Amino acid sequence: MKLLRCSTFTFVLFGAVASLPASRAAAAAAPTVFQVSASALAETRARVALGDSALQPAVMRLRKEADALLKLKPPSVLDKPSVAASGDKHDYFTYGPYWWPDPAKPDGLPYIRRDGDLNPASKKGTDDAASDLVTEAIQTLGLAYYFTGHEPYAVQAARIARVWFLDPATKMNPNLDHAQAIPLVTKGRGIGIIETREMGRIADALAMLGGSSAWTPADRSAFTAWLEAYYRWLLTSANGIDEQDELNNHGTWYDAQAAHLALILGKKDDAKKILTTGLKLRLAAQVEPDGSQPRELARTKSLDYSLFNLEALFVNAQLASEVGVDWWMFTTADGRSLSGALHYLAPYADPEKAWPKKDLVAADRARLLPLFAQYLAHRDDPVIRALYQKFAATEEPAARWRLLWPVTTSRGSKVSP
């Protein structure tokens, strides 16, 4: 069976066939994405179309997850029983996750902080779970549509995005004034901005719907307007300015979010300024010459937070490549670098290697594998490559990151662990 026939682009997906009109296929083949490589995505898409067996488990899981989401009723900020201090249910509202009633006070107020100790009550009755679901659903459906061409995935992704971002009756206001509130302490904090750190990935996923008529030009225009309003809030609000000044993972994720939005909105000068300053403010200031991240090591979940900040640094590095700023090769005079930060954590991809601190909760060490893959896409490194080949071979073959970061050998051929 030919992959390109007449005016139809055909995917052969492990026995199933899906087709797109050639004009739509061309649009879908080169989505405007920033947190992943568009060329790598297109290459993976071609391998999927050819029925590459190495990718089969990941695509099959992606389709299974996307199929389940077809039944989802799109969440809205209006679904929550609680209301922000503003009184407007369109305002996003959550509680700080590490804050607990004070046992020394009869009414427990004001709350006190217990770092790393999640208060289950903080997740109830707010926008927390719905926001996570919207983020995961749009990413899953967008990727599933891009790799398979199955139109219902695009239709559902667009439907979810409209309800959360666009429909005047149900949409979220473009601000986080009331994120991570704390009873009798604050009505919302800059720290809460970290809850929208995946906004860029949502935008990337919606960009992958370019081959479908489900996400219309009017939808794209309205979503861009929403992002523009949110970007202005992010840069000028008290909470936004507060988060920008954070010196740990919060500041790193702020830069990742702001720079990605700037790129989406065509503000490349803004993005370049953020990511150039970030070389010193985020990378050099947060990573020691030995590769450690002291501000994250000080946490009660030190490995988890070290990985979390490193993931943000990697997002910034990927975004920086869009504006000609090279984070991948950057090294300060005293040896601080992204490479050093990765090498410090890399040995702990081995589940048998003991982490030097006793953390409150064990981290998922498999999170290092997509970082290895992404790093190897930018520079060859025998140490990282050896660790990748050793541990990726035994890690879940259906992991989604395998579709996003194809790994090559130093000679350019594919590695299929």
Helices and strands as residue ranges (DSSP letters): E 4-5, E 8-13, E 16-21, H 22-29, H 38-49, H 56-69, G 77-79, E 93-95, E 99-100, E 112-113, G 120-123, H 128-148, H 151-161, I 162-166, E 178-181, G 190-196, H 199-207, H 217-236, H 238-244, H 249-264, H 268-278, I 279-284, H 285-286, H 294-297, H 302-320, G 321-323, H 338-345, G 346-349, G 365-367, H 368-376, H 382-392, H 401-404
